[in-house]
Amino acid sequence: MTRANMVRAVLAFAVLATSFYFAWSKPARLGLDLRGGTQIVLETQDSPTVKADRESTDRAREVLQRRVDALGVAESSLTRSGERRLIVELPDVQDPTRATQALGKTAQLTAHPVLPNTGKPEKGQQVVPDESGQPILIGPAALTGAGIGSASATYDPQNVGGWAVNVDFKGSGGKTWEQLTAKAACAAGDERRIAIVLDGKVISSPGVTESVSCGVGITGGSTQITGDFSATEAKDLAALIEGGSLPVPVKVIEQRVVGPTLGDEAIDASARAAVIGIILTGLFIVAVYRLVGFLATIALTGYALISYAALVAVGATLTLPGLAGFVLAIGMAIDANVLAFERAREELSAAPGRTARTVLAVGFNKAWSAIADTAVTTLLAAALLFFLASGPVKGFGVTLTIGVLASLVSAMLLSRVLTDAAAARMPRLSKGKAGGLSGAGRIRRWLEESGPDLMKRSRLWLGISALAVVVALTGIFVRGLNFGVEFTGGRLVEYSTSRHVDIDVARSAVADAGFPRAVVQTSGQDDISVRTVDLTNEEEKRIHDALAEKGGGATKQRDELIGPSLGDELRNKALIALAVALLVQLAYLTIRFRWTFAAGSVIAMFHDITIVTGIFAWLGKPIDGVFLAALLTIIGYSVNDSVVVFDRVREMWGENPKGRFATIANRGVLQTVPRTINTGMGALFILSALAVLGGDSLTDFAIALLIGIIVGTYSSVFTATPMAVVLERFAKSPPPQRKAKSRPPRRTTHDSGAVV
């Protein structure tokens, strides 16, 4: 074994050992869309006295954190996003009503003296209903929430309701309470009490007991609030009192609820799709590349281990689209192996006397340029998803990045070590078909020797592509885009009923509940989705009860609430992400290749995403955040195909700078057809498994990518390359320079067939 391969083997062992350690010792952090629960996004608002900025939002986060902790939800989290947004995650919480009520209150807690009600309040006084609805006159606030230290709910058997709230004061709060109760103890009748006001509403007006003397008051720095509280009400009240006052008001702009069964089904479906996709892809690669294909498939298991370990090591959250990102990156790993093996076959076909180790080494080295470019273009798309998307789609960007990097390790390290070791022990690996490197087949020889001159009809192919774009745009403008609630704002709730409910019956039930304009549709097999512009938690309960009556019970599977301002923002971000993706890819390809190649690739990208969007418009499928993830992934795939073609064209043009460019481009396209078909088939197996087994959440995602890969494969040959041929007529830059040929590898007497 050469020194370079020895180093690769040591690195491979170290990577696998480290990955196994993290995978074994640390559990994955599941997103709420997989484990079930509630996510609430709050946005701080300006108040008359305080501006909502980073500082005030951080202070609000501290107050809200105490309230979240008081709710008693295990593994809850609260983080700031941007300047004014707070993301609250409450695992296993299925009813967000209680959480939003507790979190959204400004909690301006004040204590007021109760005065004789003359019906004519003076300055600073006001008439308000007490907790029983009777009007009382209260004076100016004597105590605010700033003087309260802690509060806790306790069961008091001597209290009529059983539950009470104990309050401990801090600072001057205890003294103020003592003075306030001392004055109340001197009054008679209804005026012998204190009004506890929360957000302008009297929540309790406890009377001062007869044991408290006039002028003395309640001492000791603590008190007890009694009333007709249930256990939940007492705990929520204690949480609000202890949490204190928010420095600025907060508004719920997004709310997502995912049922636990839906999350379990998504994990199972994605796992089945991944296993079946890997098996089918592995069988295909083994059928095409025999022994080296089998070794590449073994390296794929290493990819799964590395990618999962990287996820838990960085503490990333695994979301439902993130699972799709992992499965999708399998195609990247296969793509790298196919590029290397096809290069090795070409080297063996050109020089049949070379050993398997030599052609494999040359194949991996020559394929590295295209592999690196395809990885970079995909990482650029993943970065845009991370910075411009939100929610679970952001998780897709993270896992896609991890998956791409893990696929590089799998293909360029693990697969190379395994194939080199096999070639070292089997010197005749390249002689027969069993090794998988036995030169060009009949189709490849036909393409290279007498293949069609595709570039002769460049304008015809461009005309067909333009016609396809026109048909897609017609669908977009005539049928319109079915924007999901994520982009339009509103609320989408999905229910699963105990027995089948006809969709017309469901629409009638929702209309009778008071929502005749709600969009009611079937979702999956028997689920029912309801989408409205505006829907409160109380109104949602009415819809739930109406469907439960018709279906013998109903379970909420998914609940998404998006504010209109957030919907506009997400839609604008989606357009920005697509525009930036095109510009970034154009800039990168211009630097790596030449402007004509870059322009052809970007025009092909625009062609691909327009056709996919148009097909979704004609079919009426939803355009949401997951579809955005699919579009940006399609951009990466489209560039991958174009990069491989143009990388070969650049190499061949450099070897023959005086040759006719259209002829060279045609040869480059024909030579890369085997790679395009083989990698495309691998991705199609995986995506077909996701489309069939991935559940409702991933079906449309997989369908979009299936269409995108088919269209992208076409456009790399019949759009990007013909466009480059046309544009080269206007290019003034010289052809690429010929690369200096490296000296052929020489043999040593100690290591037969080794490259040194």
C-alpha positions in Angstrom: 0.0 0.0 0.0 1.3 3.4 -0.9 1.9 6.1 1.7 -1.0 8.2 0.5 -3.4 5.3 0.7 -2.1 4.4 4.1 -2.8 7.9 5.3 -6.3 7.7 3.8 -6.9 4.3 5.6 -5.9 5.8 8.9 -8.1 8.9 8.4 -11.0 6.6 7.4 -10.6 4.6 10.5 -10.4 7.7 12.7 -13.5 9.2 11.1 -15.5 6.0 11.5 -14.4 5.5 15.1 -15.2 9.1 16.0 -18.6 8.9 14.3 -19.4 5.7 16.1 -18.6 7.3 19.4 -20.9 10.3 18.9 -23.7 8.1 17.4 -23.5 5.7 20.3 -23.2 8.3 23.2 -25.5 11.1 22.1 -29.1 10.9 21.1 -30.4 13.0 18.2 -32.4 16.1 19.0 -35.7 15.7 17.2 -37.6 18.7 16.0 -41.2 19.2 17.0 -42.5 18.0 13.6 -41.0 14.6 14.5 -41.6 14.3 18.2 -44.9 16.3 18.4 -45.5 19.5 20.3 -46.1 23.2 19.9 -43.9 25.9 18.5 -44.9 29.5 19.0 -43.1 32.5 17.5 -43.6 35.8 19.3 -42.7 39.2 18.0 -42.2 42.1 20.4 -44.2 45.3 19.7 -43.4 48.9 20.5 -45.1 50.3 23.6 -45.8 54.0 24.3 -42.7 54.2 26.5 -40.4 51.4 25.3 -39.1 50.6 21.8 -39.0 46.9 20.7 -35.3 46.2 20.0 -32.7 43.6 20.8 -32.3 44.8 24.4 -36.0 44.9 25.3 -36.6 41.6 23.5 -33.9 40.0 25.6 -35.5 41.3 28.8 -38.8 40.0 27.5 -37.2 36.6 26.9 -36.0 36.4 30.5 -39.6 37.1 31.7 -41.1 34.6 29.3 -38.5 32.0 30.3 -39.7 32.1 33.9 -43.3 31.6 32.6 -42.3 28.7 30.4 -40.5 27.1 33.3 -43.6 27.5 35.4 -45.7 25.7 32.9 -43.8 22.6 33.8 -43.1 21.4 30.2 -40.1 19.1 30.0 -37.3 20.0 27.6 -38.9 23.3 26.6 -36.8 26.0 25.0 -37.0 29.7 24.3 -34.6 31.4 21.9 -34.3 34.8 20.3 -34.4 35.0 16.5 -33.3 38.2 14.9 -33.9 41.5 16.7 -37.6 41.1 17.8 -38.6 37.5 17.6 -38.7 34.8 20.2 -39.2 31.1 19.4 -40.8 29.0 22.1 -40.8 25.2 21.7 -43.0 23.1 24.0 -42.5 19.4 23.3 -45.6 17.1 23.7 -48.0 20.1 24.2 -50.9 19.6 21.8 -53.2 22.4 23.0 -51.5 25.7 22.5 -54.4 27.7 24.1 -53.1 27.7 27.6 -49.5 28.4 26.5 -50.4 31.4 24.3 -52.6 32.9 27.0 -49.9 32.6 29.6 -47.1 33.8 27.3 -48.9 36.6 25.5 -50.1 38.5 28.5 -48.2 41.7 29.3 -48.8 40.8 33.0 -49.0 44.4 34.3 -49.8 43.4 37.9 -50.9 46.1 40.3 -52.6 46.2 43.8 -55.2 48.9 44.5 -57.2 50.0 47.5 -61.0 49.5 47.2 -62.8 52.8 48.0 -66.5 53.6 48.7 -68.3 53.4 45.3 -69.9 56.8 44.9 -70.3 56.3 41.2 -68.3 59.4 40.5 -64.6 58.4 40.3 -62.1 61.2 40.8 -58.7 61.6 39.1 -56.7 58.4 39.4 -59.7 56.4 40.4 -61.8 54.0 38.2 -64.8 51.8 38.4 -64.1 48.2 37.3 -65.9 44.9 37.8 -64.5 42.6 40.4 -63.9 38.9 39.8 -67.7 38.2 40.4 -68.7 41.0 38.0 -69.8 43.5 40.6 -68.6 47.2 40.1 -66.1 48.5 42.6 -64.2 51.8 42.8 -60.4 51.4 43.1 -57.8 54.0 43.8 -54.4 54.5 42.1 -52.0 51.6 42.1 -50.1 51.3 45.4 -48.0 48.2 44.4 -46.7 47.0 41.1 -45.2 43.7 39.9 -41.7 45.1 40.5 -42.2 44.6 44.3 -43.1 40.9 43.9 -40.3 38.3 44.4 -41.9 34.9 43.9 -45.3 33.3 43.7 -46.4 29.7 44.0 -49.7 27.7 43.8 -50.6 25.7 46.9 -53.4 23.6 48.1 -55.2 25.0 51.1 -57.9 22.7 52.6 -59.3 25.6 54.6 -60.0 27.6 51.5 -63.4 27.0 49.8 -61.8 26.4 46.4 -58.9 24.5 47.9 -56.2 26.3 45.8 -54.5 29.6 46.6 -51.5 31.5 45.5 -48.7 32.5 48.0 -46.9 35.7 47.1 -43.5 36.7 48.6 -42.5 40.4 48.2 -39.1 41.8 47.6 -37.4 45.2 48.3 -40.0 47.8 49.4 -42.8 45.6 48.2 -43.4 44.0 51.6 -43.6 47.4 53.4 -45.9 48.8 50.7 -48.2 45.8 51.1 -48.2 46.3 54.9 -49.3 49.9 54.5 -51.9 49.1 51.9 -53.5 46.4 54.1 -53.2 48.6 57.2 -55.5 51.2 55.6 -57.9 48.5 54.3 -58.2 47.1 57.8 -59.6 50.4 59.0 -62.4 50.3 56.4 -65.7 48.5 56.8 -67.8 46.3 54.5 -66.8 45.8 50.9 -64.0 48.4 51.3 -62.1 46.2 53.6 -60.2 44.5 50.7 -57.5 44.9 48.2 -58.0 44.7 44.4 -55.4 42.6 42.6 -55.4 43.8 38.9 -53.7 41.9 36.1 -53.6 43.7 32.7 -56.5 46.0 33.7 -58.7 43.1 34.9 -59.5 42.4 38.6 -58.4 38.8 39.1 -58.9 38.8 42.9 -60.1 41.2 45.5 -59.3 39.4 48.8 -60.7 40.8 52.0 -58.4 41.7 54.8 -59.2 39.2 57.7 -60.5 40.5 61.0 -57.3 39.3 62.6 -55.4 42.2 60.9 -55.7 45.3 63.1 -56.4 48.8 61.8 -53.2 50.6 61.2 -51.1 47.5 61.5 -51.6 45.6 58.2 -50.1 42.3 57.0 -46.5 41.9 58.0 -43.8 39.4 57.3 -43.2 40.2 53.6 -45.7 37.7 52.2 -49.4 37.1 51.6 -51.9 34.7 50.2 -54.4 35.2 47.4 -57.5 33.0 47.7 -60.4 32.6 45.4 -62.3 30.1 43.4 -59.2 28.8 41.6 -58.8 25.4 40.0 -55.3 23.8 40.2 -54.5 24.9 36.6 -55.7 28.5 37.2 -53.8 28.8 40.4 -50.5 27.6 38.7 -51.0 29.9 35.7 -51.7 32.9 38.0 -48.6 32.1 40.0 -46.6 31.9 36.8 -47.8 35.2 35.6 -47.2 36.9 38.9 -43.8 35.5 39.4 -42.8 36.1 35.8 -43.4 39.8 36.3 -44.2 42.4 33.7 -43.1 42.2 30.1 -41.1 45.3 29.2 -42.9 45.4 25.8 -46.0 43.7 24.5 -45.7 40.5 22.4 -47.8 39.2 19.5 -48.1 35.6 18.3 -47.1 35.7 14.6 -46.6 31.9 14.1 -47.9 28.8 15.8 -47.3 25.2 14.8 -48.7 22.1 16.5 -47.8 18.6 15.4 -49.4 15.5 16.8 -47.1 12.8 18.2 -48.5 10.1 16.0 -47.8 12.2 12.9 -44.2 12.6 14.0 -43.8 8.9 14.6 -45.3 8.0 11.2 -43.0 10.5 9.5 -39.9 9.0 11.1 -41.0 5.5 10.2 -41.9 6.4 6.7 -38.6 8.3 6.1 -36.6 5.5 7.6 -38.3 3.0 5.3 -37.7 5.2 2.3 -34.1 5.6 3.2 -33.5 1.9 3.6 -35.3 1.0 0.5 -33.7 3.8 -1.5 -30.2 2.7 -0.3 -30.9 -0.9 -1.2 -32.3 -0.1 -4.6 -29.5 2.3 -5.4 -26.9 -0.2 -4.1 -28.3 -2.9 -6.3 -28.2 -0.6 -9.3 -24.6 0.5 -8.6 -23.5 -3.2 -8.1 -25.2 -4.2 -11.3 -23.4 -1.5 -13.3 -20.0 -1.5 -11.5 -19.9 -5.0 -10.1 -17.2 -5.4 -7.4 -16.2 -1.7 -7.1 -19.9 -0.8 -7.0 -20.4 -3.2 -4.1 -17.5 -1.6 -2.2 -19.0 1.9 -2.9 -22.3 0.6 -1.5 -20.5 -0.5 1.7 -19.0 3.0 1.9 -22.6 4.3 1.8 -23.3 2.7 5.2 -20.3 4.7 6.4 -22.0 7.8 5.0 -25.1 7.1 7.1 -23.0 6.7 10.2 -20.9 9.8 9.6 -23.8 12.1 8.8 -25.8 11.0 11.8 -22.8 11.4 14.1 -22.1 14.9 12.7 -25.8 15.8 13.4 -25.6 14.9 17.1 -22.1 16.2 17.5 -23.0 19.8 16.4 -26.3 19.6 18.4 -28.4 20.2 15.3 -32.2 19.6 15.4 -33.4 16.8 13.1 -36.6 17.9 11.3 -38.8 16.2 8.8 -37.4 18.0 5.8 -34.0 17.3 7.4 -34.6 13.6 7.0 -35.2 14.2 3.3 -31.9 16.1 3.2 -30.0 13.1 4.5 -31.7 10.7 2.1 -31.1 13.1 -0.8 -27.4 13.4 0.0 -27.1 9.7 -0.8 -27.4 10.7 -4.4 -24.4 13.0 -3.9 -22.3 10.1 -2.6 -23.3 7.9 -5.5 -22.6 10.8 -8.0 -19.0 11.1 -6.7 -18.4 7.4 -7.0 -19.9 7.2 -10.5 -17.7 10.1 -11.7 -14.6 8.4 -10.4 -15.5 4.9 -11.8 -16.5 6.3 -15.2 -13.1 8.1 -15.3 -11.4 4.9 -14.4 -13.2 3.1 -17.2 -12.1 5.7 -19.7 -8.5 5.5 -18.6 -8.6 1.7 -18.9 -10.2 1.9 -22.3 -7.5 4.3 -23.5 -4.7 2.2 -22.0 -5.8 -1.4 -21.6 -2.5 -2.5 -20.1 -2.9 -0.4 -16.9 -3.6 -2.0 -13.6 -6.8 -1.5 -11.6 -5.0 0.5 -8.9 -3.5 2.9 -11.5 -6.8 3.6 -13.3 -8.7 3.9 -10.1 -6.2 6.5 -8.8 -6.3 8.4 -12.0 -10.1 8.2 -12.1 -10.5 9.6 -8.5 -7.9 12.4 -9.2 -9.5 13.5 -12.5 -13.0 13.3 -11.1 -12.1 15.5 -8.1 -12.6 18.8 -10.0 -16.2 18.0 -11.0 -17.0 16.5 -7.6 -15.7 19.6 -5.8 -17.7 21.9 -8.0 -20.9 20.0 -7.6 -20.5 19.9 -3.8 -19.8 23.7 -3.7 -22.9 24.5 -5.8 -25.1 22.3 -3.5 -23.6 23.9 -0.4 -24.4 27.3 -1.7 -28.1 26.3 -2.1 -28.0 24.8 1.4 -26.5 28.0 2.8 -29.3 30.1 1.3 -31.9 27.7 2.8 -30.3 28.2 6.2 -30.1 32.0 6.1 -33.3 32.8 4.3 -35.7 30.1 5.2 -37.4 29.4 8.6 -38.7 26.6 10.7 -38.2 23.0 9.6 -36.9 24.1 6.1 -33.9 25.7 7.9 -33.2 22.3 9.3 -33.2 20.9 5.8 -30.4 23.3 4.9 -28.4 22.1 7.9 -28.8 18.4 7.3 -28.2 18.8 3.5 -24.9 20.6 4.3 -23.9 17.8 6.7 -25.0 15.2 4.2 -23.0 16.7 1.3 -19.8 16.8 3.4 -20.4 13.3 4.7 -20.9 12.1 1.1 -17.6 13.6 0.1 -15.9 11.6 3.0 -17.8 8.5 2.0 -16.9 8.7 -1.7 -13.4 10.2 -1.7 -12.1 8.5 1.4 -14.0 5.4 2.4 -14.8 4.2 -1.1 -11.3 5.0 -2.4 -9.6 3.1 0.5 -11.9 0.0 -0.1 -11.4 -0.1 -3.9 -7.7 0.5 -3.6 -7.4 -2.4 -1.1 -9.4 -4.6 -3.4 -7.3 -3.7 -6.4 -4.1 -4.4 -4.5 -5.2 -7.9 -3.7 -6.8 -8.6 -7.0 -4.3 -7.6 -9.8 -6.7 -8.8 -12.5 -9.6 -6.6 -11.2 -9.6 -4.6 -14.4 -9.4 -7.6 -16.8 -12.9 -9.1 -16.4 -16.4 -7.8 -16.1 -16.6 -8.9 -12.5 -14.4 -6.1 -11.4 -16.6 -3.4 -12.9 -13.7 -1.5 -14.6 -13.6 -3.4 -17.9 -13.5 -0.5 -20.2 -16.2 0.9 -22.4 -19.4 -1.0 -23.2 -21.2 -1.1 -26.5 -23.4 2.0 -25.8 -20.4 4.0 -24.7 -18.4 3.0 -27.8 -21.3 3.8 -30.1 -21.7 7.3 -28.5 -18.0 8.0 -28.8 -17.5 6.6 -32.3 -20.8 7.4 -34.2 -23.0 9.2 -31.7 -25.5 11.9 -33.0 -24.4 15.5 -33.5 -26.7 17.0 -31.0 -25.2 20.5 -31.1 -25.9 20.7 -34.9 -29.5 21.4 -33.9 -28.8 23.8 -31.0 -31.5 26.3 -32.0 -34.1 23.5 -32.2 -33.3 22.3 -28.7 -33.4 25.9 -27.4 -36.8 26.4 -29.1 -38.2 23.3 -27.4 -36.9 24.5 -24.1 -38.4 28.0 -24.6 -41.8 26.4 -25.5 -41.7 24.4 -22.3 -41.0 27.5 -20.3 -43.9 29.3 -22.0 -46.3 26.5 -21.2 -45.1 26.5 -17.5 -45.5 30.3 -17.3 -49.0 30.0 -18.8 -49.9 27.7 -16.0 -48.5 30.1 -13.4 -50.4 33.1 -14.7 -53.6 31.3 -15.8 -54.1 28.8 -13.0 -52.2 30.8 -10.4 -50.0 29.5 -7.6 -51.6 27.7 -4.7 -49.6 29.4 -2.0 -49.6 27.6 1.3 -50.5 29.2 4.6 -46.8 29.8 5.2 -46.7 32.4 2.5 -50.3 33.8 2.6 -50.8 34.0 6.4 -53.7 32.4 8.2 -54.2 29.1 9.9 -54.1 25.5 8.6 -55.4 22.7 10.9 -55.4 19.0 9.9 -57.7 16.5 11.7 -57.9 12.8 11.7 -61.4 11.5 12.4 -62.3 8.1 14.0 -64.4 7.2 11.0 -64.5 8.3 7.4 -66.2 11.7 6.8 -67.2 12.7 3.3 -65.6 15.9 2.3 -68.9 17.6 1.5 -70.2 16.6 5.0 -67.0 18.1 6.5 -67.4 21.4 4.6 -71.0 21.6 5.8 -69.9 21.0 9.4 -67.3 23.6 9.2 -69.7 26.1 7.6 -72.3 25.4 10.3 -69.6 26.1 12.9 -69.4 29.6 11.6 -66.8 29.4 8.9 -68.5 29.2 5.5 -65.4 30.6 3.7 -62.9 28.2 5.1 -61.1 26.0 2.6 -61.8 22.4 3.6 -59.9 19.6 1.7 -58.9 16.0 2.1 -55.4 15.4 3.3 -53.8 11.9 2.8 -56.3 9.1 3.0 -58.9 10.1 5.6 -57.5 13.3 7.2 -59.3 16.6 6.7 -57.5 20.0 6.5 -59.1 23.3 7.2 -57.5 26.6 6.1 -58.8 30.1 7.0 -57.5 33.6 7.0 -57.9 34.2 10.7 -58.8 31.7 13.4 -58.4 32.0 17.2 -57.8 29.0 19.4 -61.4 29.2 20.7 -62.8 29.3 17.1 -60.5 26.3 16.2 -62.1 24.4 19.1 -65.6 24.9 17.5 -64.3 23.4 14.2 -62.7 20.5 16.1 -66.0 19.8 17.9 -68.0 20.0 14.7 -65.8 17.5 12.9 -65.6 15.3 15.9 -69.4 15.1 16.0 -69.5 13.9 12.3 -66.5 11.6 12.6 -67.1 10.0 15.9 -64.1 11.9 17.4 -61.3 13.9 15.9 -57.6 14.2 16.7 -55.6 17.3 15.7 -52.6 16.1 13.6 -51.1 19.4 12.6 -51.8 23.1 13.3 -50.0 26.0 11.6 -50.8 29.6 12.3 -48.9 32.3 10.3 -49.5 36.0 10.8 -50.1 38.0 7.6 -46.9 40.1 8.1 -44.8 37.0 8.5 -46.4 35.4 5.4 -45.5 38.4 3.3 -42.0 38.3 4.7 -41.5 34.6 4.0 -42.8 35.0 0.5 -40.4 37.9 -0.1 -37.5 35.8 1.3 -38.4 33.0 -1.0 -38.1 35.2 -4.0 -34.9 36.7 -2.7 -33.5 33.2 -2.1 -34.2 32.1 -5.6 -32.8 35.3 -7.1 -29.7 35.2 -5.0 -29.2 31.5 -5.8 -29.1 32.2 -9.5 -26.7 35.1 -9.1 -24.4 33.2 -6.7 -24.3 30.2 -9.0 -23.6 32.5 -12.0 -20.7 34.2 -10.2 -19.2 30.9 -9.0 -19.4 29.3 -12.4 -18.0 32.3 -14.1 -15.0 32.2 -11.9 -14.5 28.4 -12.2 -15.2 28.2 -16.0 -16.1 31.1 -18.3 -19.1 33.4 -18.7 -20.6 31.5 -21.6 -20.7 28.2 -19.6 -22.0 30.1 -16.5 -24.8 31.8 -18.5 -25.8 28.5 -20.1 -26.0 26.8 -16.7 -28.0 29.6 -15.1 -30.5 29.7 -18.0 -30.9 26.0 -17.7 -31.5 26.5 -13.9 -34.2 29.1 -14.6 -35.7 26.7 -17.2 -35.8 23.9 -14.6 -37.4 25.8 -11.7 -39.9 27.5 -14.0 -41.1 24.2 -15.4 -41.3 22.6 -12.0 -43.3 25.6 -10.6 -45.5 25.5 -13.7 -46.3 21.9 -13.3 -47.2 22.4 -9.7 -49.4 25.4 -10.8 -51.2 23.2 -13.4 -51.7 20.4 -10.8 -52.8 22.8 -8.1 -50.3 21.5 -5.6 -49.3 23.7 -2.7 -46.4 26.2 -2.9 -44.9 26.3 0.6 -41.6 26.3 2.5 -40.9 22.6 1.7 -41.5 23.4 -2.0 -38.9 26.2 -1.7 -36.4 23.7 -0.3 -37.1 21.5 -3.3 -36.6 24.3 -5.8 -33.2 25.3 -4.2 -32.2 21.7 -4.2 -33.2 21.4 -7.9 -30.9 24.4 -8.6 -28.0 22.4 -7.0 -28.8 19.3 -9.0 -29.2 21.3 -12.3 -25.8 22.9 -11.7 -24.3 19.5 -10.9 -25.2 18.1 -14.3 -24.1 21.2 -16.1 -20.8 21.3 -14.2 -19.9 17.7 -15.1 -20.6 18.4 -18.8 -18.7 21.7 -18.9 -15.8 20.2 -16.9 -15.4 17.6 -19.6 -15.8 20.2 -22.4 -13.2 22.4 -20.8 -10.8 19.6 -20.5 -11.3 18.4 -24.1 -11.1 22.0 -25.5 -7.9 22.6 -23.6 -6.4 19.6 -25.4 -7.6 20.8 -28.8 -7.9 24.6 -28.5 -8.1 25.1 -32.3 -11.0 22.6 -32.7 -14.6 23.7 -33.5 -16.3 24.4 -30.2 -19.7 22.9 -31.2 -18.0 19.6 -32.1 -16.0 19.5 -28.9 -19.2 20.3 -26.8 -21.0 17.5 -28.6 -18.3 15.0 -27.7 -18.3 16.2 -24.1 -22.0 15.7 -23.8 -21.9 12.2 -25.3 -19.0 11.2 -23.1 -20.8 12.2 -19.9 -24.1 10.5 -20.8 -23.3 7.3 -18.9 -22.5 9.3 -15.7 -25.7 11.4 -16.1 -27.9 8.3 -16.5 -26.2 6.3 -13.7 -26.4 9.1 -11.1 -29.9 10.1 -12.2 -31.1 6.5 -11.8 -29.6 6.4 -8.3 -31.4 9.6 -7.3 -34.7 8.4 -8.9 -34.7 5.3 -6.8 -34.3 7.3 -3.6 -36.9 9.9 -4.5 -39.4 7.3 -5.7 -39.1 5.6 -2.3 -39.7 9.0 -0.6 -42.7 9.8 -2.9 -44.3 6.4 -2.2 -43.4 5.9 1.5 -42.5 9.4 2.8 -46.0 10.3 3.8 -48.0 13.5 2.9 -45.4 15.9 4.2 -42.6 14.5 1.9 -44.6 13.3 -1.1 -44.9 16.7 -2.8 -41.2 17.4 -1.9 -40.2 14.1 -3.6 -42.4 14.7 -6.6 -40.9 18.2 -7.2 -37.4 16.8 -7.0 -38.3 13.9 -9.4 -39.6 16.3 -11.9 -36.6 18.6 -11.3 -34.0 15.8 -11.8 -35.7 14.6 -15.1 -35.9 18.2 -16.4 -32.4 19.0 -15.1 -30.9 16.0 -16.9 -32.6 17.1 -20.1 -31.6 20.8 -19.7 -27.9 20.0 -19.1 -27.7 18.4 -22.5 -30.4 20.3 -24.5 -30.4 23.7 -22.9 -27.2 24.6 -21.1 -24.8 23.2 -23.7 -26.6 24.5 -26.8 -26.8 27.9 -25.1 -23.1 27.9 -24.5 -22.5 27.0 -28.2 -24.6 29.9 -29.2 -23.0 32.4 -26.8 -19.5 31.3 -27.7 -20.0 32.9 -31.1 -20.0 36.3 -29.2 -17.2 35.4 -26.7 -13.8 37.1 -27.2 -11.9 35.2 -24.5 -9.4 32.6 -25.8 -10.0 28.8 -25.3 -8.8 27.4 -22.0 -5.1 26.6 -21.9 -4.0 23.0 -22.1 -3.1 21.5 -18.7 0.5 20.2 -18.4 0.5 16.5 -18.6 1.8 14.8 -15.5 4.4 12.1 -15.9 3.0 8.6 -16.1 3.1 6.6 -12.8 6.2 4.4 -12.6 6.3 1.0 -11.0 8.5 0.0 -8.1 10.0 -3.4 -7.6 8.5 -3.7 -4.2 4.9 -2.8 -4.8 3.4 -4.3 -8.0 1.0 -1.9 -9.7 1.2 0.7 -7.0 1.1 4.4 -7.8 4.0 6.2 -6.1 
